[in-house]
Amino acid sequence: MKQTERPPEKLTESRKALKQTIYKKNKMRFAVSLFCAVLNSGLSVLVAYLLQVIMDAATQHSMDELVRAIWICVIFFVIFVINELLMREMKNTFVRNALRQYKAYGFSKMMKKSISSFSTESTSTYISGLSNDINSIEENYLLASIEIVVQIVTFIAAIGMMLWYSITMTIIAVVLSVLPIMISAFVGGSLVGIEKRVSDDNESFIGMVKDMLNGFTVVKSFKAESEVGAIFKERNNSLEEEKCRRRKKIDLVGIISGTSGIVIQIVVFSSGAYLAIKGSISVGVVIAFLQLMNYVLAPITNIPTLLAKRSAAAGLIDKLADELEDHKYLSGNAEMRHMKKGIACRNVSFGYEPDKLVLNNISCAFENGKSYAIVGSSGSGKSTLLNLLLGGYINYEGQIMIDDVELRNISGSSLYELISVIQQNVFIFDSSVQDNITMFKSFDEKQIEIAIEKSGLKAFIQEKGAGYQCGENGNGLSGGERQRISIARCLLRNTPVLLMDEATASLDNATSYMVEDAILKLDDMLRIVVTHKLQESMLRRYDQIIVLNEGKIIETGTYDELITNQGYFYSLICISQNTDE
């Protein structure tokens, strides 16, 4: 799994891919929506012609012309309604599929990210990108794309009909329209930056709220409500101020466009009245021109704002695409489905910061089917070593060999086929116990029963049932029950390697013993357990104990061998026994 930087062209490809997923198997719906919308524009422009015919019939006192105009109106109305219904059906279906595919693609890309990449990122980025930003993408990118085309077609059709009626009046209308378009486009262009700032502030706000809710107990126990409230107030004010600036900018574009439209309409109508008095055109043409001006002014008013909003929404798509694209990514291609020998670390050194090693020249071997306990004081590098074995960080020095293959050369999917992990904080979905055990996958009932039996969950299932709802993050379960569910998950996966990282740290001694006992009875897999609970009866059952101190392995051996040596491990045991007393 080699780690490299993403080139700029890769980010561009990612942006294109995210935008293209909107139209995947959805192009026909978009095309029909667009066609119907354009047809509606043409029909709307024809309203001006119908008004002209009716008005001229009235001024000429011609009943035949009036009847003919009414029949045309009836036919027009039927076509318009049928087309409107089809357009709305196709447009709504297009938007539904587009957003569904967009979110699904984004989520699937997120799930493909490596553990090392995801662990350094903020989840609020994705929460915002797949929730709040979606509203802007729907209104300002998808629907606006159709509306922009409609407005342009309407404008062109209206100008064409105006030229047919009067070249002089058309020239006046076009000249007057150029200035407000330029001003609106200039002012509206700054909306792109504002929209991105709103998205960034909203992302920060979501992250803050999530932290405060997760830390609710800490806030209350330290009586920090007022301090936390002040932080909330500051972030909330900042977000709403930025949103207010966005609204003001949009309003400014609208005011410029709207005011200009009124002025243009008055000037053009006055010119038409003058030409009608001169006898150059009929009164019906003046009325038609007045109607057509609406189809000229509406695009002048709307297109700059729509373009600005669409650019801003496209920026949000690009932002999510950039976040989904790993800055560092795994490119190993070795496929492994089985492990015969075990895992070996050869002169492995690693640090989260370049000049500060957490692990220093670690060499050890973990044989298949055996159990290993990793012990040491806090900060000695125990959990970091497990994270390296899980592929959490791959910028280490030395080698980590799984059988005869270096870990960095193994594909991410293969590595996770080999290794399961039980962590201190077990995440439980707000679903049934069985769903949490199977992780929503299908397994043979016998396999599930065996996993429940071996993990010690049988009594719980008999009492409450496999359909028992666990609650948000397992708030309906005890710590021991959550850990047993985690063990059952690993048993169902039946991976060759099981890692356990301080999984019993927050459990009482009795529950801790039951959980660790369940792990040690799984003698058909390699078990590597990081523990701080130095219970003699449990440690004696491990095939080997690895002792870490300040990032180095200073002792290895069985419990009896390490006690006999009376080294660092012996001192840890003595301290632990004194603490228990």
Residue pairs with C-beta under 8 A, 6 or more apart in sequence:
1 114
1 330
1 331
1 332
1 391
1 394
1 407
1 408
1 409
1 410
1 411
1 412
1 415
2 330
2 331
2 332
2 408
2 409
3 328
3 329
3 330
3 331
3 394
3 395
3 408
4 328
4 329
4 331
5 327
5 328
6 325
6 326
6 327
6 328
6 329
10 325
11 321
11 322
11 325
14 321
14 322
14 324
14 325
15 317
15 318
15 321
15 322
17 105
17 321
18 102
18 105
18 106
18 317
18 320
18 321
18 324
19 314
19 317
21 101
21 102
21 105
22 98
22 101
22 102
22 142
23 30
23 98
24 101
25 97
26 94
26 97
26 98
26 101
29 90
29 91
29 93
29 94
29 97
30 94
30 146
32 86
32 87
32 90
33 87
33 90
33 91
33 94
33 146
34 146
34 149
36 83
36 84
36 86
36 87
36 90
36 91
37 87
37 91
37 146
37 147
37 149
37 150
38 149
38 150
38 153
39 83
39 87
40 80
40 83
40 84
40 87
40 150
41 150
41 153
41 154
41 157
41 295
42 153
42 157
43 76
43 79
43 80
43 83
44 154
44 295
45 154
45 157
45 158
45 161
45 292
45 295
46 76
47 76
47 291
48 158
48 161
48 288
48 289
48 291
48 292
48 295
49 161
49 288
50 69
50 72
50 73
50 76
51 284
51 287
51 288
51 291
52 282
52 284
52 285
52 287
52 288
53 65
53 68
53 69
53 72
53 284
54 66
54 69
54 284
55 282
55 283
55 284
55 287
55 288
56 65
56 282
56 283
56 284
57 63
57 65
57 66
57 69
58 66
59 282
59 283
59 284
91 143
91 146
94 142
95 138
95 142
95 143
98 142
99 134
99 137
99 138
99 142
102 134
102 137
103 130
103 134
106 126
106 129
106 130
106 320
106 324
107 130
109 324
110 118
110 126
110 324
113 324
113 326
114 326
114 328
114 329
114 330
114 391
114 412
115 390
115 391
115 392
116 328
116 391
116 392
116 393
116 394
117 326
117 327
117 328
117 329
119 392
121 323
122 203
122 207
123 207
123 210
124 203
124 204
124 206
124 207
124 210
125 203
125 323
126 320
126 323
127 203
127 206
127 210
128 199
128 202
128 203
128 206
129 203
129 316
129 319
129 320
129 323
130 320
132 199
132 202
132 206
133 199
133 316
133 319
133 320
136 195
136 199
136 309
136 312
136 313
136 316
137 313
137 316
137 317
139 309
139 313
140 306
140 309
140 310
140 312
140 313
141 310
141 313
141 314
141 317
144 306
144 309
144 310
144 313
145 310
147 302
147 306
148 303
148 306
148 307
148 310
151 298
151 299
151 302
151 303
151 306
152 299
152 303
154 295
154 298
154 299
155 295
155 296
155 299
155 300
155 303
157 295
158 292
158 293
158 295
158 296
159 170
159 173
159 174
159 296
161 288
161 292
162 169
162 170
162 173
162 289
162 292
162 296
163 170
165 281
165 285
165 288
165 289
165 292
166 272
166 275
166 280
166 281
166 285
166 289
168 271
168 275
168 280
169 268
169 271
169 272
169 275
169 281
169 289
172 267
172 268
172 271
173 264
173 268
173 293
173 296
176 260
176 263
176 264
176 267
176 268
177 260
177 264
177 296
177 297
177 300
179 260
180 256
180 257
180 260
180 261
180 264
180 300
181 300
181 303
181 304
183 256
183 260
184 253
184 256
184 257
184 300
184 301
184 304
184 305
185 304
185 307
185 308
187 249
187 252
187 253
187 256
187 304
188 249
188 253
188 304
188 305
188 307
188 308
189 308
189 311
190 249
191 246
191 249
191 250
191 253
191 308
191 309
191 311
191 312
192 308
192 311
192 312
192 315
194 242
194 245
194 246
194 249
194 312
195 246
195 309
195 312
195 313
195 315
195 316
196 312
196 315
196 316
196 319
197 242
198 239
198 242
198 243
198 246
199 316
199 319
201 235
201 238
201 239
201 242
202 239
204 235
204 239
205 235
205 236
205 239
208 231
208 232
208 235
209 232
212 219
212 228
212 232
218 224
219 225
219 228
250 305
250 309
253 304
253 305
253 308
254 301
254 305
257 300
257 301
257 302
257 304
257 305
258 301
260 300
260 301
261 297
261 300
261 301
264 293
264 297
264 300
265 290
265 293
265 297
268 289
268 290
268 293
269 286
269 289
269 290
269 293
272 281
272 285
272 286
272 289
272 290
273 286
275 281
275 286
276 282
276 283
276 285
276 286
330 391
330 394
330 411
330 412
332 408
332 409
332 410
332 411
332 412
333 409
333 411
334 405
334 409
334 410
334 411
334 414
335 410
335 411
335 414
336 402
336 403
336 405
336 410
336 414
336 415
336 417
336 418
337 414
337 417
337 418
338 496
339 368
339 402
339 403
339 418
339 496
339 497
339 526
340 368
340 403
341 367
341 368
341 403
341 404
342 365
342 366
342 367
342 368
342 370
342 402
342 403
342 526
343 365
343 366
343 389
343 400
343 401
343 402
343 497
343 526
344 364
344 365
344 366
344 399
344 400
344 401
345 362
345 363
345 364
345 365
345 385
345 398
345 399
345 400
345 401
346 363
346 398
346 399
346 400
346 401
347 361
347 362
347 363
347 397
347 398
347 399
348 359
348 361
348 362
348 363
348 388
348 396
348 397
348 398
348 399
348 400
349 357
349 359
349 360
349 361
349 362
349 396
349 397
349 398
350 357
350 358
350 359
350 384
350 388
350 393
350 395
350 396
350 397
351 357
351 358
351 359
352 358
357 551
358 381
358 384
358 551
359 381
359 384
359 385
359 388
359 396
359 551
360 550
360 551
360 552
361 398
361 552
362 381
362 385
362 398
362 551
362 552
362 553
363 553
364 546
364 553
364 556
366 372
366 526
366 528
367 526
367 543
368 496
368 526
369 523
369 524
369 525
369 526
370 526
370 527
370 543
370 544
371 519
371 520
371 523
371 526
371 527
371 528
371 529
371 541
371 542
371 543
371 544
372 526
372 527
372 528
372 529
372 542
372 543
372 544
372 545
372 546
373 529
373 530
373 531
373 539
373 542
373 544
373 545
373 546
374 382
374 385
374 386
374 528
374 529
374 530
374 531
374 545
374 546
374 548
375 382
375 530
375 531
375 532
375 534
375 539
375 545
375 546
375 547
375 548
375 569
375 572
376 382
376 547
376 548
376 549
376 572
377 549
377 572
378 532
380 548
380 549
380 550
380 551
381 548
381 550
381 551
382 501
382 502
382 530
382 548
383 501
383 502
383 530
384 393
385 530
385 548
386 421
386 499
386 501
386 528
386 530
387 393
388 396
388 400
388 407
389 400
389 407
389 419
389 497
389 499
389 528
390 415
390 419
390 421
390 499
391 407
391 410
391 412
391 415
391 416
394 407
394 408
399 406
400 406
400 407
400 408
401 407
402 410
402 415
402 418
407 415
417 495
418 495
418 496
418 497
419 495
419 496
419 497
419 498
419 499
420 489
420 490
420 493
420 495
420 497
420 498
420 499
421 490
421 498
421 499
421 500
421 501
422 483
422 486
422 487
422 490
422 498
422 499
422 500
422 501
422 503
422 519
423 486
423 501
423 502
423 503
424 501
424 502
424 503
424 505
424 506
426 474
426 482
426 483
426 485
426 486
426 503
427 473
427 474
428 436
428 470
428 471
428 473
428 474
428 477
428 482
428 485
429 435
429 436
429 470
430 469
430 470
430 471
430 472
430 473
431 440
431 469
431 470
432 466
432 467
432 468
432 469
432 470
433 457
433 460
433 461
433 464
433 465
433 466
433 467
433 468
433 470
433 485
434 448
434 466
434 467
436 470
436 474
436 485
436 489
437 448
437 451
437 452
437 457
437 466
437 485
437 488
437 489
437 492
438 448
438 489
438 492
439 489
443 492
447 492
448 492
450 491
451 488
451 489
451 491
451 492
452 458
452 461
452 488
454 487
454 488
454 491
454 518
454 521
454 522
455 484
455 485
455 487
455 488
455 491
455 518
456 484
456 487
456 514
456 515
456 518
457 481
457 484
457 485
457 488
460 481
460 484
468 476
469 476
470 476
470 477
471 477
474 481
474 482
474 485
477 485
478 511
479 506
479 507
479 511
480 507
480 511
480 514
480 515
483 503
483 504
483 507
483 511
483 515
484 515
484 518
486 503
487 515
487 518
487 519
490 498
491 522
495 525
496 525
496 526
497 525
497 526
497 528
498 519
498 522
498 525
498 526
498 527
498 528
499 528
499 529
499 530
500 519
500 527
500 528
500 529
500 530
500 531
501 530
502 530
502 531
502 532
503 515
503 529
504 511
504 512
504 515
504 516
504 531
504 533
505 532
505 533
507 515
509 533
509 535
512 533
513 535
513 538
516 529
516 531
516 533
516 538
517 538
519 527
519 529
520 527
520 538
520 541
520 542
529 542
534 572
534 573
534 576
536 559
536 573
539 545
539 559
540 558
540 559
540 560
542 558
542 559
543 558
544 556
544 557
544 558
545 555
545 556
545 557
545 558
545 559
545 562
545 569
546 553
546 555
546 556
547 553
547 554
547 555
547 556
547 562
547 567
547 568
547 569
547 572
548 554
549 568
554 567
554 568
555 562
555 565
555 567
555 568
555 569
557 565
562 569
562 570
563 569
563 570
563 573
